[in-house]
Amino acid sequence: NLLVVGQPTRGVDIGAIEFIHRQIIAMRDAGKAVLLISVELDEILSLSDRILVMFDGQIMGEILAKDADEREIGLLMAGVRKEAA
């Protein structure tokens, strides 16, 4: 009951993006665990409950999506740990 989704909307048109996002949300709402891997920050923020940011193969931080902001995520993506930010 785990769905792993990597770059789900890369190279698709706007209509397909909306369809894919609805399908991911429907699976989440049905109780499936969804692991979303994406470089699209807007996509991550809109579809995630929790966000883990990796840099150089290490998890830099975990943020609840409702509390996340682009600046904080950007710092983590650059290798700046949350405690140091």
C-alpha positions as CSV (number, residue, x, y, z in Angstrom):
1,N,0.0,0.0,0.0
2,L,2.9,2.3,-0.9
3,L,2.9,4.4,-4.0
4,V,6.3,5.8,-5.0
5,V,6.0,8.6,-7.5
6,G,9.1,10.1,-9.1
7,Q,8.8,13.3,-11.2
8,P,5.2,12.6,-11.9
9,T,4.5,15.6,-14.0
10,R,7.8,16.1,-15.9
11,G,7.1,16.8,-19.5
12,V,3.3,16.6,-19.4
13,D,0.8,19.3,-20.3
14,I,-1.2,21.3,-17.8
15,G,-4.4,19.2,-18.1
16,A,-2.4,16.0,-17.4
17,I,-0.7,17.7,-14.4
18,E,-4.0,18.4,-12.8
19,F,-5.2,14.8,-13.5
20,I,-2.0,13.3,-12.0
21,H,-2.3,15.5,-8.9
22,R,-5.9,14.5,-8.4
23,Q,-5.0,10.8,-8.7
24,I,-2.1,11.2,-6.1
25,I,-4.5,13.0,-3.7
26,A,-7.2,10.4,-4.2
27,M,-4.7,7.6,-3.4
28,R,-3.5,9.5,-0.3
29,D,-7.1,10.0,0.8
30,A,-7.8,6.3,0.3
31,G,-5.2,5.6,2.9
32,K,-2.2,4.8,0.7
33,A,1.2,6.0,1.7
34,V,2.6,8.2,-1.1
35,L,6.3,8.9,-1.5
36,L,6.7,11.9,-3.9
37,I,10.1,12.6,-5.3
38,S,10.1,15.8,-7.3
39,V,12.2,18.9,-8.1
40,E,9.1,20.9,-8.5
41,L,8.7,22.9,-5.3
42,D,5.1,24.0,-6.0
43,E,4.2,20.4,-6.6
44,I,5.8,19.3,-3.4
45,L,4.2,22.0,-1.3
46,S,0.7,21.3,-2.8
47,L,0.7,17.5,-2.5
48,S,2.7,16.8,0.6
49,D,1.8,16.4,4.3
50,R,5.5,16.1,5.3
51,I,8.6,17.2,3.4
52,L,12.0,15.7,3.8
53,V,14.8,17.6,2.1
54,M,18.0,15.8,1.1
55,F,21.4,17.3,0.3
56,D,24.5,15.3,-0.7
57,G,22.8,12.1,0.2
58,Q,21.7,13.2,3.7
59,I,18.4,14.2,5.1
60,M,18.8,17.8,6.0
61,G,15.4,18.4,7.7
62,E,11.8,17.4,8.0
63,I,9.0,20.0,7.7
64,L,5.3,19.7,7.9
65,A,3.9,21.1,4.6
66,K,1.5,23.3,6.4
67,D,4.4,25.0,8.1
68,A,6.8,25.0,5.2
69,D,8.0,28.0,3.3
70,E,10.2,28.2,0.1
71,R,13.0,30.0,1.9
72,E,13.4,27.3,4.6
73,I,13.3,24.6,2.0
74,G,15.8,26.4,-0.2
75,L,18.2,26.7,2.7
76,L,17.9,22.9,3.4
77,M,18.4,22.2,-0.3
78,A,21.6,24.2,-0.1
79,G,22.9,22.2,2.8
80,V,22.0,24.6,5.6
81,R,20.5,22.6,8.5
82,K,17.4,23.9,10.1
83,E,19.1,24.4,13.5
84,A,21.7,26.7,11.8
85,A,19.1,28.6,9.8
